[in-house]
């Protein structure tokens, strides 16, 4: 089968100088700004971790820069999802995952959910 070029995604090649986001700066800002814009409940802990809950309560996101258990497993982001039907699932992101990539994941996760 030969797919038509009209059905193929456009290839995006950012300039080399625009690829700074491909490595982590260990900053949560892109994700936290997205969650605030989506009206999620965002809570800072005394330990400097951040937990956010979606308005429907089915998605929890943790930014865990000071959680020893997370660092032992080399993660800093934890996304927990409880669907209305089906089993709960978790996606974790390592300490070197750029926050922009996590924000993209979260944006895709909520793209089709009702507000």
N, CA, C and O atoms as a GROMACS GRO file, in nm:
protein
  460
    1UNK      N    1   0.084  -0.117   0.000
    1UNK     CA    2   0.000   0.000   0.000
    1UNK      C    3   0.088   0.124   0.000
    1UNK      O    4   0.184   0.132   0.077
    2UNK      N    5   0.057   0.218  -0.084
    2UNK     CA    6   0.134   0.340  -0.095
    2UNK      C    7   0.048   0.456  -0.046
    2UNK      O    8  -0.051   0.492  -0.111
    3UNK      N    9   0.084   0.513   0.067
    3UNK     CA   10   0.005   0.622   0.124
    3UNK      C   11   0.031   0.751   0.048
    3UNK      O   12   0.144   0.781   0.009
    4UNK      N   13  -0.073   0.824   0.029
    4UNK     CA   14  -0.062   0.953  -0.038
    4UNK      C   15   0.014   1.051   0.051
    4UNK      O   16   0.002   1.047   0.173
    5UNK      N   17   0.091   1.137  -0.012
    5UNK     CA   18   0.168   1.237   0.063
    5UNK      C   19   0.077   1.330   0.142
    5UNK      O   20   0.120   1.388   0.241
    6UNK      N   21  -0.048   1.346   0.100
    6UNK     CA   22  -0.139   1.435   0.171
    6UNK      C   23  -0.177   1.380   0.308
    6UNK      O   24  -0.222   1.455   0.394
    7UNK      N   25  -0.158   1.249   0.329
    7UNK     CA   26  -0.191   1.190   0.457
    7UNK      C   27  -0.071   1.177   0.549
    7UNK      O   28  -0.085   1.130   0.662
    8UNK      N   29   0.045   1.217   0.504
    8UNK     CA   30   0.166   1.207   0.582
    8UNK      C   31   0.185   1.335   0.664
    8UNK      O   32   0.158   1.444   0.614
    9UNK      N   33   0.231   1.322   0.790
    9UNK     CA   34   0.255   1.443   0.869
    9UNK      C   35   0.371   1.523   0.811
    9UNK      O   36   0.464   1.468   0.751
   10UNK      N   37   0.364   1.652   0.831
   10UNK     CA   38   0.472   1.739   0.785
   10UNK      C   39   0.596   1.713   0.870
   10UNK      O   40   0.586   1.695   0.992
   11UNK      N   41   0.710   1.711   0.808
   11UNK     CA   42   0.835   1.694   0.881
   11UNK      C   43   0.879   1.830   0.933
   11UNK      O   44   0.894   1.926   0.858
   12UNK      N   45   0.898   1.836   1.064
   12UNK     CA   46   0.941   1.961   1.126
   12UNK      C   47   1.084   1.943   1.172
   12UNK      O   48   1.115   1.853   1.250
   13UNK      N   49   1.170   2.028   1.123
   13UNK     CA   50   1.311   2.022   1.160
   13UNK      C   51   1.351   2.156   1.221
   13UNK      O   52   1.389   2.248   1.149
   14UNK      N   53   1.343   2.166   1.355
   14UNK     CA   54   1.382   2.292   1.416
   14UNK      C   55   1.531   2.317   1.397
   14UNK      O   56   1.611   2.224   1.387
   15UNK      N   57   1.566   2.443   1.393
   15UNK     CA   58   1.707   2.479   1.382
   15UNK      C   59   1.781   2.425   1.504
   15UNK      O   60   1.724   2.412   1.611
   16UNK      N   61   1.907   2.395   1.486
   16UNK     CA   62   1.987   2.338   1.594
   16UNK      C   63   1.980   2.426   1.718
   16UNK      O   64   1.972   2.374   1.830
   17UNK      N   65   1.984   2.557   1.701
   17UNK     CA   66   1.982   2.646   1.817
   17UNK      C   67   1.847   2.643   1.890
   17UNK      O   68   1.838   2.687   2.004
   18UNK      N   69   1.742   2.591   1.825
   18UNK     CA   70   1.611   2.582   1.888
   18UNK      C   71   1.591   2.449   1.961
   18UNK      O   72   1.481   2.422   2.009
   19UNK      N   73   1.693   2.368   1.971
   19UNK     CA   74   1.680   2.236   2.033
   19UNK      C   75   1.729   2.233   2.177
   19UNK      O   76   1.756   2.126   2.231
   20UNK      N   77   1.740   2.348   2.240
   20UNK     CA   78   1.786   2.352   2.378
   20UNK      C   79   1.695   2.274   2.471
   20UNK      O   80   1.740   2.224   2.574
   21UNK      N   81   1.569   2.261   2.437
   21UNK     CA   82   1.472   2.192   2.522
   21UNK      C   83   1.489   2.041   2.520
   21UNK      O   84   1.423   1.971   2.596
   22UNK      N   85   1.576   1.988   2.435
   22UNK     CA   86   1.593   1.843   2.428
   22UNK      C   87   1.666   1.786   2.549
   22UNK      O   88   1.672   1.664   2.565
   23UNK      N   89   1.720   1.871   2.633
   23UNK     CA   90   1.778   1.822   2.758
   23UNK      C   91   1.714   1.898   2.873
   23UNK      O   92   1.674   2.014   2.860
   24UNK      N   93   1.704   1.830   2.984
   24UNK     CA   94   1.632   1.886   3.098
   24UNK      C   95   1.712   1.996   3.166
   24UNK      O   96   1.834   1.988   3.180
   25UNK      N   97   1.641   2.100   3.209
   25UNK     CA   98   1.703   2.200   3.294
   25UNK      C   99   1.651   2.184   3.438
   25UNK      O  100   1.675   2.268   3.524
   26UNK      N  101   1.578   2.074   3.461
   26UNK     CA  102   1.524   2.038   3.592
   26UNK      C  103   1.429   2.145   3.646
   26UNK      O  104   1.425   2.173   3.766
   27UNK      N  105   1.354   2.204   3.555
   27UNK     CA  106   1.257   2.308   3.589
   27UNK      C  107   1.117   2.256   3.556
   27UNK      O  108   1.097   2.198   3.449
   28UNK      N  109   1.023   2.276   3.643
   28UNK     CA  110   0.886   2.225   3.624
   28UNK      C  111   0.794   2.328   3.558
   28UNK      O  112   0.677   2.298   3.534
   29UNK      N  113   0.843   2.445   3.529
   29UNK     CA  114   0.758   2.555   3.484
   29UNK      C  115   0.665   2.522   3.367
   29UNK      O  116   0.547   2.554   3.376
   30UNK      N  117   0.710   2.459   3.257
   30UNK     CA  118   0.618   2.432   3.147
   30UNK      C  119   0.497   2.348   3.187
   30UNK      O  120   0.386   2.372   3.141
   31UNK      N  121   0.519   2.249   3.273
   31UNK     CA  122   0.408   2.164   3.316
   31UNK      C  123   0.318   2.239   3.413
   31UNK      O  124   0.196   2.234   3.400
   32UNK      N  125   0.376   2.307   3.508
   32UNK     CA  126   0.295   2.377   3.608
   32UNK      C  127   0.213   2.489   3.545
   32UNK      O  128   0.098   2.511   3.585
   33UNK      N  129   0.268   2.560   3.448
   33UNK     CA  130   0.191   2.664   3.379
   33UNK      C  131   0.072   2.602   3.305
   33UNK      O  132  -0.037   2.659   3.306
   34UNK      N  133   0.093   2.487   3.242
   34UNK     CA  134  -0.015   2.418   3.173
   34UNK      C  135  -0.123   2.375   3.273
   34UNK      O  136  -0.242   2.396   3.247
   35UNK      N  137  -0.084   2.317   3.384
   35UNK     CA  138  -0.182   2.270   3.483
   35UNK      C  139  -0.262   2.385   3.542
   35UNK      O  140  -0.382   2.372   3.563
   36UNK      N  141  -0.196   2.496   3.570
   36UNK     CA  142  -0.268   2.614   3.619
   36UNK      C  143  -0.367   2.664   3.513
   36UNK      O  144  -0.480   2.701   3.546
   37UNK      N  145  -0.325   2.666   3.388
   37UNK     CA  146  -0.413   2.712   3.279
   37UNK      C  147  -0.534   2.620   3.262
   37UNK      O  148  -0.640   2.664   3.219
   38UNK      N  149  -0.517   2.492   3.297
   38UNK     CA  150  -0.627   2.395   3.287
   38UNK      C  151  -0.714   2.393   3.413
   38UNK      O  152  -0.806   2.312   3.423
   39UNK      N  153  -0.686   2.482   3.507
   39UNK     CA  154  -0.760   2.492   3.633
   39UNK      C  155  -0.750   2.368   3.720
   39UNK      O  156  -0.846   2.331   3.788
   40UNK      N  157  -0.634   2.303   3.718
   40UNK     CA  158  -0.612   2.190   3.806
   40UNK      C  159  -0.581   2.242   3.946
   40UNK      O  160  -0.534   2.355   3.961
   41UNK      N  161  -0.606   2.161   4.046
   41UNK     CA  162  -0.567   2.193   4.182
   41UNK      C  163  -0.419   2.159   4.196
   41UNK      O  164  -0.379   2.044   4.176
   42UNK      N  165  -0.338   2.258   4.230
   42UNK     CA  166  -0.194   2.240   4.240
   42UNK      C  167  -0.153   2.275   4.383
   42UNK      O  168  -0.183   2.384   4.433
   43UNK      N  169  -0.083   2.181   4.448
   43UNK     CA  170  -0.044   2.198   4.588
   43UNK      C  171   0.106   2.176   4.602
   43UNK      O  172   0.159   2.074   4.557
   44UNK      N  173   0.174   2.271   4.664
   44UNK     CA  174   0.316   2.257   4.696
   44UNK      C  175   0.327   2.192   4.834
   44UNK      O  176   0.251   2.226   4.926
   45UNK      N  177   0.420   2.100   4.848
   45UNK     CA  178   0.442   2.038   4.979
   45UNK      C  179   0.556   2.110   5.050
   45UNK      O  180   0.635   2.179   4.985
   46UNK      N  181   0.566   2.096   5.181
   46UNK     CA  182   0.677   2.157   5.253
   46UNK      C  183   0.814   2.107   5.205
   46UNK      O  184   0.915   2.176   5.222
   47UNK      N  185   0.817   1.988   5.147
   47UNK     CA  186   0.943   1.931   5.098
   47UNK      C  187   0.982   1.983   4.961
   47UNK      O  188   1.085   1.943   4.908
   48UNK      N  189   0.902   2.072   4.901
   48UNK     CA  190   0.927   2.130   4.769
   48UNK      C  191   0.886   2.038   4.655
   48UNK      O  192   0.934   2.055   4.542
   49UNK      N  193   0.800   1.941   4.681
   49UNK     CA  194   0.738   1.863   4.574
   49UNK      C  195   0.607   1.931   4.538
   49UNK      O  196   0.556   2.013   4.613
   50UNK      N  197   0.552   1.896   4.422
   50UNK     CA  198   0.426   1.955   4.378
   50UNK      C  199   0.334   1.842   4.335
   50UNK      O  200   0.376   1.748   4.267
   51UNK      N  201   0.208   1.850   4.376
   51UNK     CA  202   0.106   1.752   4.336
   51UNK      C  203  -0.010   1.828   4.274
   51UNK      O  204  -0.054   1.931   4.325
   52UNK      N  205  -0.060   1.775   4.163
   52UNK     CA  206  -0.172   1.839   4.093
   52UNK      C  207  -0.278   1.734   4.064
   52UNK      O  208  -0.248   1.619   4.036
   53UNK      N  209  -0.403   1.777   4.073
   53UNK     CA  210  -0.517   1.689   4.047
   53UNK      C  211  -0.608   1.754   3.944
   53UNK      O  212  -0.637   1.873   3.951
   54UNK      N  213  -0.651   1.674   3.848
   54UNK     CA  214  -0.740   1.723   3.743
   54UNK      C  215  -0.875   1.760   3.804
   54UNK      O  216  -0.910   1.710   3.911
   55UNK      N  217  -0.951   1.847   3.738
   55UNK     CA  218  -1.082   1.888   3.791
   55UNK      C  219  -1.176   1.770   3.817
   55UNK      O  220  -1.257   1.776   3.910
   56UNK      N  221  -1.168   1.663   3.737
   56UNK     CA  222  -1.255   1.548   3.760
   56UNK      C  223  -1.196   1.449   3.860
   56UNK      O  224  -1.261   1.350   3.893
   57UNK      N  225  -1.075   1.475   3.910
   57UNK     CA  226  -1.013   1.391   4.011
   57UNK      C  227  -0.956   1.260   3.962
   57UNK      O  228  -0.914   1.176   4.042
   58UNK      N  229  -0.953   1.240   3.831
   58UNK     CA  230  -0.907   1.112   3.778
   58UNK      C  231  -0.759   1.109   3.739
   58UNK      O  232  -0.704   1.002   3.712
   59UNK      N  233  -0.695   1.224   3.737
   59UNK     CA  234  -0.553   1.229   3.700
   59UNK      C  235  -0.478   1.305   3.809
   59UNK      O  236  -0.518   1.414   3.850
   60UNK      N  237  -0.371   1.245   3.855
   60UNK     CA  238  -0.282   1.309   3.952
   60UNK      C  239  -0.143   1.314   3.892
   60UNK      O  240  -0.094   1.217   3.834
   61UNK      N  241  -0.080   1.429   3.907
   61UNK     CA  242   0.056   1.446   3.856
   61UNK      C  243   0.143   1.493   3.972
   61UNK      O  244   0.108   1.586   4.044
   62UNK      N  245   0.255   1.428   3.988
   62UNK     CA  246   0.349   1.467   4.091
   62UNK      C  247   0.482   1.508   4.031
   62UNK      O  248   0.539   1.436   3.949
   63UNK      N  249   0.531   1.623   4.072
   63UNK     CA  250   0.668   1.664   4.042
   63UNK      C  251   0.744   1.641   4.172
   63UNK      O  252   0.716   1.706   4.273
   64UNK      N  253   0.840   1.551   4.169
   64UNK     CA  254   0.896   1.497   4.292
   64UNK      C  255   1.048   1.520   4.303
   64UNK      O  256   1.123   1.423   4.319
   65UNK      N  257   1.093   1.644   4.296
   65UNK     CA  258   1.237   1.668   4.300
   65UNK      C  259   1.301   1.638   4.435
   65UNK      O  260   1.423   1.620   4.443
   66UNK      N  261   1.220   1.632   4.540
   66UNK     CA  262   1.275   1.608   4.674
   66UNK      C  263   1.221   1.480   4.737
   66UNK      O  264   1.228   1.463   4.859
   67UNK      N  265   1.169   1.390   4.656
   67UNK     CA  266   1.116   1.264   4.706
   67UNK      C  267   1.223   1.156   4.696
   67UNK      O  268   1.257   1.114   4.585
   68UNK      N  269   1.278   1.110   4.810
   68UNK     CA  270   1.386   1.010   4.804
   68UNK      C  271   1.347   0.882   4.730
   68UNK      O  272   1.430   0.824   4.660
   69UNK      N  273   1.223   0.838   4.745
   69UNK     CA  274   1.179   0.715   4.677
   69UNK      C  275   1.179   0.734   4.525
   69UNK      O  276   1.214   0.642   4.451
   70UNK      N  277   1.140   0.852   4.480
   70UNK     CA  278   1.140   0.881   4.336
   70UNK      C  279   1.284   0.887   4.284
   70UNK      O  280   1.314   0.830   4.179
   71UNK      N  281   1.370   0.955   4.356
   71UNK     CA  282   1.510   0.967   4.311
   71UNK      C  283   1.580   0.831   4.310
   71UNK      O  284   1.664   0.806   4.224
   72UNK      N  285   1.546   0.745   4.405
   72UNK     CA  286   1.604   0.610   4.406
   72UNK      C  287   1.572   0.537   4.277
   72UNK      O  288   1.652   0.459   4.227
   73UNK      N  289   1.452   0.563   4.223
   73UNK     CA  290   1.409   0.500   4.099
   73UNK      C  291   1.440   0.586   3.977
   73UNK      O  292   1.402   0.551   3.865
   74UNK      N  293   1.509   0.699   3.997
   74UNK     CA  294   1.549   0.790   3.889
   74UNK      C  295   1.430   0.850   3.816
   74UNK      O  296   1.432   0.865   3.693
   75UNK      N  297   1.325   0.885   3.891
   75UNK     CA  298   1.212   0.955   3.831
   75UNK      C  299   1.193   1.088   3.901
   75UNK      O  300   1.234   1.106   4.015
   76UNK      N  301   1.130   1.181   3.830
   76UNK     CA  302   1.096   1.309   3.892
   76UNK      C  303   0.950   1.347   3.863
   76UNK      O  304   0.893   1.431   3.932
   77UNK      N  305   0.890   1.285   3.762
   77UNK     CA  306   0.748   1.307   3.728
   77UNK      C  307   0.672   1.176   3.739
   77UNK      O  308   0.721   1.072   3.694
   78UNK      N  309   0.554   1.181   3.798
   78UNK     CA  310   0.467   1.063   3.806
   78UNK      C  311   0.325   1.106   3.770
   78UNK      O  312   0.268   1.195   3.833
   79UNK      N  313   0.269   1.043   3.668
   79UNK     CA  314   0.133   1.070   3.623
   79UNK      C  315   0.051   0.945   3.652
   79UNK      O  316   0.081   0.837   3.601
   80UNK      N  317  -0.053   0.960   3.734
   80UNK     CA  318  -0.141   0.849   3.768
   80UNK      C  319  -0.280   0.877   3.710
   80UNK      O  320  -0.335   0.985   3.730
   81UNK      N  321  -0.335   0.779   3.640
   81UNK     CA  322  -0.465   0.796   3.574
   81UNK      C  323  -0.560   0.687   3.621
   81UNK      O  324  -0.525   0.569   3.623
   82UNK      N  325  -0.682   0.727   3.658
   82UNK     CA  326  -0.788   0.634   3.692
   82UNK      C  327  -0.902   0.657   3.594
   82UNK      O  328  -0.984   0.746   3.614
   83UNK      N  329  -0.908   0.577   3.486
   83UNK     CA  330  -1.015   0.594   3.388
   83UNK      C  331  -1.152   0.562   3.448
   83UNK      O  332  -1.161   0.495   3.551
   84UNK      N  333  -1.257   0.609   3.385
   84UNK     CA  334  -1.392   0.576   3.432
   84UNK      C  335  -1.418   0.428   3.416
   84UNK      O  336  -1.492   0.368   3.495
   85UNK      N  337  -1.358   0.368   3.315
   85UNK     CA  338  -1.368   0.224   3.294
   85UNK      C  339  -1.228   0.171   3.270
   85UNK      O  340  -1.148   0.235   3.202
   86UNK      N  341  -1.199   0.056   3.325
   86UNK     CA  342  -1.068  -0.004   3.303
   86UNK      C  343  -0.976   0.018   3.421
   86UNK      O  344  -1.009   0.084   3.519
   87UNK      N  345  -0.859  -0.040   3.408
   87UNK     CA  346  -0.759  -0.037   3.515
   87UNK      C  347  -0.684   0.096   3.519
   87UNK      O  348  -0.663   0.161   3.416
   88UNK      N  349  -0.644   0.133   3.638
   88UNK     CA  350  -0.561   0.252   3.656
   88UNK      C  351  -0.425   0.225   3.594
   88UNK      O  352  -0.381   0.111   3.582
   89UNK      N  353  -0.358   0.334   3.554
   89UNK     CA  354  -0.224   0.320   3.498
   89UNK      C  355  -0.138   0.437   3.540
   89UNK      O  356  -0.188   0.542   3.581
   90UNK      N  357  -0.008   0.418   3.528
   90UNK     CA  358   0.090   0.517   3.572
   90UNK      C  359   0.195   0.535   3.463
   90UNK      O  360   0.238   0.439   3.399
   91UNK      N  361   0.235   0.660   3.442
   91UNK     CA  362   0.348   0.690   3.355
   91UNK      C  363   0.447   0.773   3.435
   91UNK      O  364   0.410   0.874   3.496
   92UNK      N  365   0.571   0.731   3.436
   92UNK     CA  366   0.674   0.804   3.508
   92UNK      C  367   0.779   0.855   3.411
   92UNK      O  368   0.806   0.793   3.308
   93UNK      N  369   0.838   0.970   3.445
   93UNK     CA  370   0.941   1.030   3.361
   93UNK      C  371   1.066   1.049   3.443
   93UNK      O  372   1.061   1.091   3.559
   94UNK      N  373   1.179   1.018   3.384
   94UNK     CA  374   1.308   1.023   3.451
   94UNK      C  375   1.356   1.165   3.478
   94UNK      O  376   1.300   1.263   3.430
   95UNK      N  377   1.462   1.171   3.555
   95UNK     CA  378   1.518   1.299   3.598
   95UNK      C  379   1.572   1.382   3.483
   95UNK      O  380   1.588   1.503   3.497
   96UNK      N  381   1.601   1.320   3.370
   96UNK     CA  382   1.656   1.394   3.257
   96UNK      C  383   1.552   1.420   3.147
   96UNK      O  384   1.588   1.469   3.040
   97UNK      N  385   1.426   1.388   3.173
   97UNK     CA  386   1.321   1.415   3.075
   97UNK      C  387   1.288   1.564   3.080
   97UNK      O  388   1.257   1.617   3.187
   98UNK      N  389   1.293   1.633   2.966
   98UNK     CA  390   1.260   1.776   2.966
   98UNK      C  391   1.114   1.799   3.008
   98UNK      O  392   1.024   1.724   2.970
   99UNK      N  393   1.092   1.904   3.086
   99UNK     CA  394   0.957   1.938   3.128
   99UNK      C  395   0.867   1.966   3.008
   99UNK      O  396   0.746   1.942   3.014
  100UNK      N  397   0.925   2.016   2.899
  100UNK     CA  398   0.845   2.041   2.778
  100UNK      C  399   0.788   1.911   2.722
  100UNK      O  400   0.677   1.909   2.669
  101UNK      N  401   0.863   1.801   2.734
  101UNK     CA  402   0.814   1.671   2.689
  101UNK      C  403   0.702   1.622   2.779
  101UNK      O  404   0.603   1.566   2.731
  102UNK      N  405   0.716   1.642   2.909
  102UNK     CA  406   0.611   1.604   3.003
  102UNK      C  407   0.486   1.688   2.978
  102UNK      O  408   0.374   1.637   2.981
  103UNK      N  409   0.504   1.818   2.954
  103UNK     CA  410   0.391   1.906   2.924
  103UNK      C  411   0.320   1.860   2.796
  103UNK      O  412   0.197   1.863   2.790
  104UNK      N  413   0.396   1.817   2.696
  104UNK     CA  414   0.335   1.766   2.574
  104UNK      C  415   0.256   1.639   2.600
  104UNK      O  416   0.148   1.622   2.544
  105UNK      N  417   0.308   1.551   2.685
  105UNK     CA  418   0.236   1.430   2.723
  105UNK      C  419   0.104   1.466   2.792
  105UNK      O  420  -0.001   1.411   2.760
  106UNK      N  421   0.111   1.557   2.888
  106UNK     CA  422  -0.009   1.598   2.962
  106UNK      C  423  -0.110   1.664   2.868
  106UNK      O  424  -0.230   1.637   2.878
  107UNK      N  425  -0.063   1.749   2.780
  107UNK     CA  426  -0.153   1.816   2.684
  107UNK      C  427  -0.224   1.712   2.598
  107UNK      O  428  -0.344   1.725   2.572
  108UNK      N  429  -0.151   1.611   2.552
  108UNK     CA  430  -0.214   1.505   2.472
  108UNK      C  431  -0.312   1.424   2.555
  108UNK      O  432  -0.417   1.383   2.506
  109UNK      N  433  -0.279   1.402   2.680
  109UNK     CA  434  -0.366   1.324   2.770
  109UNK      C  435  -0.501   1.391   2.791
  109UNK      O  436  -0.605   1.324   2.796
  110UNK      N  437  -0.500   1.522   2.802
  110UNK     CA  438  -0.625   1.594   2.830
  110UNK      C  439  -0.690   1.655   2.707
  110UNK      O  440  -0.793   1.720   2.718
  111UNK      N  441  -0.631   1.635   2.591
  111UNK     CA  442  -0.679   1.701   2.470
  111UNK      C  443  -0.826   1.673   2.439
  111UNK      O  444  -0.896   1.761   2.389
  112UNK      N  445  -0.873   1.555   2.468
  112UNK     CA  446  -1.010   1.520   2.432
  112UNK      C  447  -1.100   1.501   2.553
  112UNK      O  448  -1.212   1.451   2.541
  113UNK      N  449  -1.052   1.542   2.670
  113UNK     CA  450  -1.135   1.527   2.790
  113UNK      C  451  -1.226   1.649   2.803
  113UNK      O  452  -1.187   1.760   2.769
  114UNK      N  453  -1.347   1.626   2.854
  114UNK     CA  454  -1.437   1.740   2.876
  114UNK      C  455  -1.385   1.828   2.987
  114UNK      O  456  -1.326   1.779   3.083
  115UNK      N  457  -1.407   1.957   2.976
  115UNK     CA  458  -1.362   2.050   3.081
  115UNK      C  459  -1.466   2.065   3.185
  115UNK      O  460  -1.446   2.139   3.282
   0.00000   0.00000   0.00000
